Amino acid sequence: MWNYTEKVKELFKNPRNVGEIKNPDARGDVGSIICGDALKLTLRIDKSTEVIKDAKFKTFGCASAIASSSALTEMIKGKTIKEAAKITNKDIAKYLGGLPEEKMHCSVMGMEALEAAIENYRGRATSKKEVGKERIICKCFNVTDKKIISAVKENNLKTVEGVTNYTKAGGGCGKCRPDIENILKEYWKKEATKPKLQKKPKKILTNLEKISLITKAIKREIRPQLKADGGDIELIDVDRNNVYLKFSGTCLGCPSSSFTLKNFVEVRLKELVDPEIKVFEVRK
């Protein structure tokens, strides 16, 4: 039995944004019922601002697929197309508090549906038309070399088992496993020959700059997702890398508030402001 987080269980039992938007501004279809997983994502977009006003999904798949799809719709609502395009499968998994390695392909499916929807909105060729330019590696699950390379690059995959976990390729008859091994060898051989870029020295933020970035992150990234569940959060104080926050609404006294604080709020502030940040809840 898979070890699912409480967030995955919650969104599987009570998924949000299930359905299909009539006459959507964007649509992304990925996967196949024949292959075991399929996802249809539809979006309503304000064309003047390119803000995603609504997002709905229909998923055929397991608990992880349903939870990942629901999480994706919650993550992208209120974001611009440009902001949403930066979301990766790792972001979806983080929002869920993590996924079993064997189920990471569900988060990848969500990312691909979003990419397909954005391509559709931009009026570009859909992925179905582009498949002819790619080579199908896994016939059992209709996985192309492009999809495998994308998963390897995005998730730093080094083994065939890792590729299977993230794409399902190689998880059927197994005949494609030698091809997957060759793709891995070729990809990492090319990466090894690339000149390594020197990392830029980390910019040291002043306290005012840090507070400003934290305030913006809460307003744009954190508060909208908490409000979707009837909760809210307030910045109380910042002391160097220690951030003190106070929950309100349904988040106040919620049994999973500590999990939300560390696995969602802290994670987002580390990503958007400073990786050294630690968050603490103020209860009074």
C-alpha positions in Angstrom: 0.0 0.0 0.0 1.3 3.5 -0.9 2.2 5.9 1.8 0.1 8.9 0.9 0.2 12.3 2.7 -2.9 13.7 4.3 -3.1 16.3 1.5 -3.2 13.6 -1.2 -5.9 11.7 0.7 -7.9 14.9 1.1 -7.8 15.9 -2.6 -8.5 12.3 -3.6 -11.6 12.0 -1.4 -12.7 15.6 -2.0 -11.2 16.8 -5.2 -11.7 20.4 -6.2 -12.5 21.9 -9.6 -13.8 18.6 -11.1 -15.6 19.0 -14.4 -15.1 20.7 -17.7 -15.5 24.4 -18.6 -17.8 25.0 -21.5 -16.2 26.7 -24.5 -12.8 27.0 -22.7 -10.1 29.5 -23.6 -7.6 26.7 -23.3 -7.6 22.9 -23.2 -4.9 20.3 -22.6 -5.4 16.6 -23.1 -2.7 14.1 -22.1 -2.5 10.4 -21.5 -4.8 7.7 -22.6 -7.4 5.6 -20.9 -6.0 2.6 -22.8 -2.6 3.3 -21.1 -4.1 3.7 -17.7 -4.1 7.4 -17.0 -5.7 10.4 -18.8 -6.2 14.0 -17.9 -8.3 16.8 -19.5 -7.6 20.3 -18.3 -9.8 23.3 -19.3 -9.1 26.9 -18.5 -11.0 30.2 -18.5 -8.6 33.0 -19.1 -9.0 36.8 -18.9 -7.6 37.7 -22.3 -6.8 41.3 -21.3 -4.5 40.3 -18.4 -3.9 36.6 -19.2 -4.9 35.7 -15.7 -6.4 32.2 -15.2 -9.8 32.9 -13.8 -11.0 29.3 -13.5 -9.6 25.8 -14.1 -11.3 22.4 -14.1 -10.2 18.8 -14.8 -11.4 15.4 -15.6 -9.0 12.5 -14.7 -9.1 8.8 -15.3 -6.5 7.3 -13.0 -5.5 6.5 -9.4 -5.6 8.5 -6.2 -2.3 10.2 -7.0 -3.6 11.2 -10.5 -6.8 12.7 -9.1 -5.0 14.5 -6.2 -2.3 15.8 -8.6 -4.9 17.2 -11.0 -6.9 18.8 -8.3 -3.7 20.4 -6.8 -2.7 21.7 -10.2 -6.0 23.5 -10.7 -5.7 25.1 -7.2 -2.1 26.2 -7.9 -2.8 27.9 -11.3 -6.0 29.8 -10.5 -5.3 33.5 -10.1 -1.9 33.2 -11.8 -1.0 34.6 -15.2 -0.2 32.3 -18.1 3.4 33.3 -17.7 3.5 32.5 -14.0 1.6 29.2 -14.5 4.1 28.1 -17.2 6.8 28.0 -14.5 5.0 25.3 -12.5 6.8 21.9 -12.7 5.9 18.4 -11.6 8.1 18.9 -8.6 6.0 21.9 -7.5 2.8 19.8 -7.8 4.4 17.1 -5.7 5.6 19.7 -3.1 2.0 21.1 -2.9 0.8 17.6 -2.0 3.5 17.2 0.6 5.2 14.6 -1.6 4.3 11.6 -3.6 5.6 8.0 -3.6 8.4 7.7 -6.2 6.3 5.1 -8.1 3.5 7.7 -8.5 5.5 10.7 -9.6 4.3 10.2 -13.2 1.0 11.6 -12.0 2.6 14.9 -11.2 4.3 14.8 -14.6 0.9 14.2 -16.3 -0.4 17.4 -14.6 2.6 19.4 -15.8 2.1 18.1 -19.3 -1.6 18.9 -19.4 -0.8 22.5 -18.3 1.9 22.8 -21.0 -0.6 21.5 -23.6 -3.3 23.9 -22.5 -0.9 26.9 -22.7 0.2 25.7 -26.2 -3.5 25.5 -27.1 -4.2 29.0 -25.8 -1.2 30.4 -27.8 -2.6 28.7 -30.9 0.5 26.5 -31.4 0.5 22.9 -32.6 -0.8 20.4 -30.1 1.3 17.6 -28.7 -0.7 15.1 -30.7 0.5 16.7 -34.0 4.1 16.8 -32.7 4.3 13.1 -31.9 5.1 12.3 -35.5 8.4 14.2 -35.1 9.2 12.1 -32.0 10.1 8.5 -31.6 7.8 6.3 -29.5 10.0 4.3 -27.1 7.5 2.6 -24.9 4.6 1.2 -27.0 2.8 -0.1 -23.9 2.2 3.4 -22.6 2.9 5.4 -25.7 5.8 7.3 -24.3 8.2 9.2 -26.6 11.9 9.9 -26.4 11.0 13.6 -25.9 8.9 12.9 -22.9 11.6 10.7 -21.4 14.3 13.3 -21.9 12.1 16.0 -20.5 11.5 13.9 -17.3 15.2 13.0 -17.0 16.2 16.7 -17.3 13.6 18.1 -15.0 14.0 15.4 -12.2 17.7 14.5 -12.5 16.8 10.8 -13.3 19.7 8.4 -13.6 18.1 4.9 -13.7 15.5 3.1 -15.8 13.5 2.6 -12.7 13.4 6.4 -12.1 12.2 6.9 -15.7 9.5 4.4 -15.1 8.3 6.1 -11.9 8.1 9.5 -13.7 6.8 8.4 -17.1 5.6 4.8 -16.8 7.9 3.9 -19.7 9.3 0.5 -19.2 6.6 -0.5 -16.8 4.8 -2.8 -19.2 6.4 -5.6 -21.2 9.9 -4.2 -20.6 11.1 -4.5 -24.2 11.9 -0.8 -24.2 14.2 -0.8 -21.2 17.4 -1.1 -23.3 16.3 1.9 -25.3 15.6 3.9 -22.1 19.1 2.9 -20.9 20.6 4.3 -24.2 18.7 7.5 -23.8 20.0 7.9 -20.3 23.6 7.2 -21.3 23.4 9.6 -24.3 21.8 12.4 -22.2 24.2 12.3 -19.3 27.2 11.9 -21.6 26.2 15.1 -23.3 25.7 16.8 -20.0 29.1 15.8 -18.8 30.7 17.5 -21.8 28.9 20.8 -21.2 31.0 23.6 -19.6 29.9 24.2 -16.1 28.7 27.7 -15.3 30.0 29.4 -12.3 27.3 30.1 -9.7 26.7 33.8 -9.0 27.4 34.8 -5.4 24.2 34.9 -3.4 22.8 38.3 -2.9 22.5 39.3 0.8 19.1 40.9 1.3 18.6 43.7 3.7 15.8 43.2 6.3 13.6 45.6 4.5 14.1 43.8 1.2 13.4 40.5 2.9 10.2 41.7 4.5 9.0 43.1 1.1 9.6 39.8 -0.7 7.9 37.8 2.1 4.9 40.2 2.0 4.6 39.8 -1.8 5.0 36.0 -1.6 2.2 35.7 1.0 -0.1 38.0 -1.0 0.5 36.4 -4.4 1.4 32.8 -3.8 0.3 31.6 -0.3 -2.8 33.5 0.8 -4.9 32.7 -2.3 -4.4 29.0 -1.8 -5.2 29.2 1.9 -8.3 31.3 1.2 -9.5 28.6 -1.3 -10.0 26.4 1.8 -11.5 29.2 3.9 -8.2 30.1 5.7 -5.8 33.0 5.8 -2.4 34.0 7.1 -0.8 37.2 8.5 2.8 38.2 8.8 3.6 39.1 12.4 7.4 39.6 12.5 10.7 38.9 10.7 13.9 38.3 12.7 16.8 37.6 10.3 15.7 34.3 8.7 13.0 33.6 11.3 9.5 34.4 10.0 6.6 34.6 12.5 3.1 34.0 11.0 -0.4 33.8 12.4 -3.2 31.6 10.9 -6.8 32.6 10.8 -10.1 31.3 9.4 -10.3 27.5 9.0 -6.5 27.3 9.3 -6.7 28.4 13.0 -6.7 25.4 15.2 -6.7 23.0 12.2 -5.0 19.7 13.0 -2.9 19.9 9.9 -1.9 23.6 10.4 1.7 22.6 11.4 2.0 20.5 8.3 0.7 23.4 6.1 3.1 25.8 7.8 6.3 23.7 7.2 5.5 21.8 4.0 3.7 24.6 2.1 4.3 28.0 3.6 8.0 27.5 4.5 8.7 25.6 1.3 7.3 28.5 -0.8 9.1 31.2 1.2 12.4 29.3 0.8 11.9 29.1 -2.9 10.7 32.7 -3.4 12.7 34.6 -0.9 15.6 32.8 0.9 16.5 29.1 1.3 17.6 29.8 4.9 14.1 30.9 6.0 12.4 29.2 8.9 8.7 29.8 9.8 7.0 29.8 13.2 3.4 30.0 14.1 2.2 32.7 16.5 -0.9 31.4 18.3 -1.8 34.5 20.5 
